[in-house]
């Protein structure tokens, strides 16, 4: 009975990863593609300061995005989880509605809002006389982080909501009966019991944010790139598939480490 699932994983998951791994140790052809000659030059190029700085900057942006999503998503998940069941369904539906629209279209919508000279925010503020010069809202890290937070916030809210929805609220009542303050009840009961959802939501936000290339390409204006854009350019523009594969392997190793940390933390919490 496992044959269909195992076949699917091997064909569409293991085999592509193996191809990327092999390509990372090959040489680039004169006109692109690969030459079947073994080399470790691509791996050494990955540790060039230029690419390492871009990679670390991508990690920084992904971490900032995750933290902002956590600070916005936890109160929202708590609010939804404490509503009556009928209102919960309505609020969850409202949360999921943006997912029904293509991610690319939603990103371009932010482009019309944040543009420097023709964006909705700057044109409105300048027409009202509030500012004399356009605000630098586009083509920087602020625009990228804003787009990533907007895109991945539901991925933070849903796991936290799932953890809070199963919470035994009689524990909070018991804490109140024992004269525990709201802060202490949150830190000693709500936060520890919601931690699996927090970790899962953080993983669901951090991993796609680290590999993002659509949002930086559009909202970064070509000036603020992340590692996903570098990898995309290696395959599509430079036609350097081996080096693009080496960069992809570096990113996948980091994501694998983050996933292992997630499983380790959830296992230790469960024990």
N, C-alpha and C positions, 0 to 999 in steps of 0.2 A: 504493500500500500504506500510505502514511502518512495517508490520509484519515480512517480511523476514529479514530486516536490524536489527530490534529489537531482533529477535530470534538469529541472528548471534552474536550480541553483548552480549546477556545474556549467551549464551552457551560457547562462546570462549573468553569472556573478563570478565564479571562479575562473573560467576561461578568459573573460576580458581582463581581469586583474593580472592573470598570468601573462597575457600578451603585453600589457603595459609594463610589467616587470622586465620582460625580455627586451622590449624596445629600449628601456632605460640604459641597457648595457651595449647598445649597438651604435654605429656611427651614422651621421646624417649623410644622405646622398647629395651629390652636386646640385641637383635641381629639386631637392626635397626627398621625402620618403626616407628609407633606411637602407644602409649597407650592412650586410650580414658579416660584420667583423667586430669581435668583442673588444670593448674598451670601458674604462672606468672614468673617462674624462667627464662624462655628463654628471656623474655623482659628485665629482670634485667641483664642478661649476655651480652646483646647487649651493655650496657653501661660500660662494662669492659674496662679499659684503653687500653688493647691490641687490641681489636676490634675497639674502638673509634679512636685510632691512625691510624690504617689501613684505616678506613673510611675517616678520615680527610686528610690523605695522598692521597687517591683516589680523593677526592674533589680538592685538590691542583693540582694533575696531570691533571684532567679534565679541571680546570680553565686555567692552562698554555697552554694546547692543544687548548682551545677555543681562547685564546688571540693570539697565534701564527697563527692559522687559519684565524683570523680576519685581522691581519697585512699582511698576504700573500694573502688572498682572496679578500679583498676590492680593492686593485690596479688591480688584475686580472679581477674582475668583471667590474670595471670601464673601463679597456682597451677593454674588449669584448663589452660592451654596447656602446662605442664610435666608433666602427668600422662600416663600411657599412654593410647592412643587409646580403649580401651573405657571407661576411667574418665572420659575427657573427655565422652563422649556422655551418661553418667549425670549428671555435674555440670551440663552444659548443659541437660539436661532439667529438673533441679531448679531451675535458674535461671529457666526459662521457665514453670514451673507457675503462678506468680502471675498471669501474663498470661491464663490461662484463666478467671480470675474477673473479673467486672465491676469496673471501676475504682471506681465509686461504692460498691459493697459493701465493697471493701477500705478505702476511706476511712472509711466508717461503722464499720468494725471498730476503727480507731484512735480513733474517738470514744468507744467503750465502754472503751478502755484509758486515755485521757488525761483524761476528765472530772474536774472539780475535786472534786465531792462524791461521785459514784457511780462514778468510773472505777476500773478494776481496780488500777492502781498505787497510787493514794491510799488506797483502802479496804484494800488489803493491808498497806501500810506503817503505817496508823493502827491496824489491828487487832493488828499485832505490837508496837505501842508504839514504833516507831522514830521516828515524827513525831507531833506533837500537832495540827498544822493541815495542811490539804491543800496540796500543792505546786502552784504556778501552772503547770500543764502544758498547759492548754487555753485557747483564745481569745487566743493571742499568736503572735508570729513563730516561736517555737520549735516550736509545734505544726504550723504551716504548712510550715516547712522540713523537719521530720521526715516529714510526709506526702508532700512532693514528692520527697525523697530515696528514700523507700520505693517510690514509684510509678515513678521514672525511673532508678533504679540499673541495671537490666538494659540500658537503652539506652546506658549508658556502658560496661558490661562487654563487650558483644558486639562493638562495633567494635575495642576494644583487643585482645580475644582474637583476632579475625580477623587483626590486624596481627602479634601475637606468634606466632600459630600458623604463619605463613609465615617466621618468623625462622630464619636459618641459624645453628644453635647451634654449629657448628664455629668461628664467629667468637669465641664466648665461650671456647671451649677454647684458641684461639690466643692470646687475651688473657691467659688464665691461664698459658699456657706462657711468655709474655713478662713474667710476674711482675706483672701488673696486679691491683690490689686489686678486690674485689667492687664497691665504690663507683665506681671508675674505669671498670670494664667496663660497669656500668650506665649511667653518664653518657655514655660515648663510643660505646657500641654499642646497647644495648637501648633506651634512651630515644629517640635520634634515629630509629631504625628503627620504633619504635612510635608516633611522633608523628602520622602521618596518622590512625591509629585514635583517638588522644587528641583530636585536633581534631574528628574526626567525632562522637565520643561527646559532647564538650562541646557541640557544636551541637545534637545530638539531645536533650540535657538542658536547655540554656539556653532554647531557643525555646519548647517547651511549658510550661516553668516560668514564663517571662515572661507568657504568655497564660493562665495557670491561673486558673480561677474556681470550680471545684467544691471543690478542697481548701481555699482560703481561706474559702469560704462555710461549709463544714462545720466545719473545725478552727479557723478564726479566730473562730467564734462570733458573726459579725456585727460584731465590734469591730476586726478587723484585715483590711482590704480591700486588694486589689491592683487593678491597672488593668483586669484582666479582669472583676472584679466591677463596676467603674464602667461599663464598656462594656455589660455585661449589664443593669445597672439602667437605663441610658439607653434601651435598646430595650424592655425588658419592664415597667419600673415607670414611668419618666418619659415614655415614648413620644416621646422626642426622638431620632428616627432620624437627622436630619442631624448632630447633635453626636456621637452614638454612632458614626456613620460617620467623622467627623473623627478621633475618638480611635482608631478601628480603623486608619485610614490611617497615623497616627503610629506605632502599634505595628508595622504591616507594613513601614514604611520602615526602622525599626530592625532588624527581622528580616532584611530584604533586605540591609542593610549588613553584618550579621553573616554572612550566607550568602556575600556577595561576598568578605569577608575570608577565609572558610574556603576558597573556591575559589582565591583568590590565594595563600594559604599552601601549599595542596597542590600547586599548579602550580609554585611556586618550589622546593619540596622535590623535585618530580619532575625539574626541570631541573638 
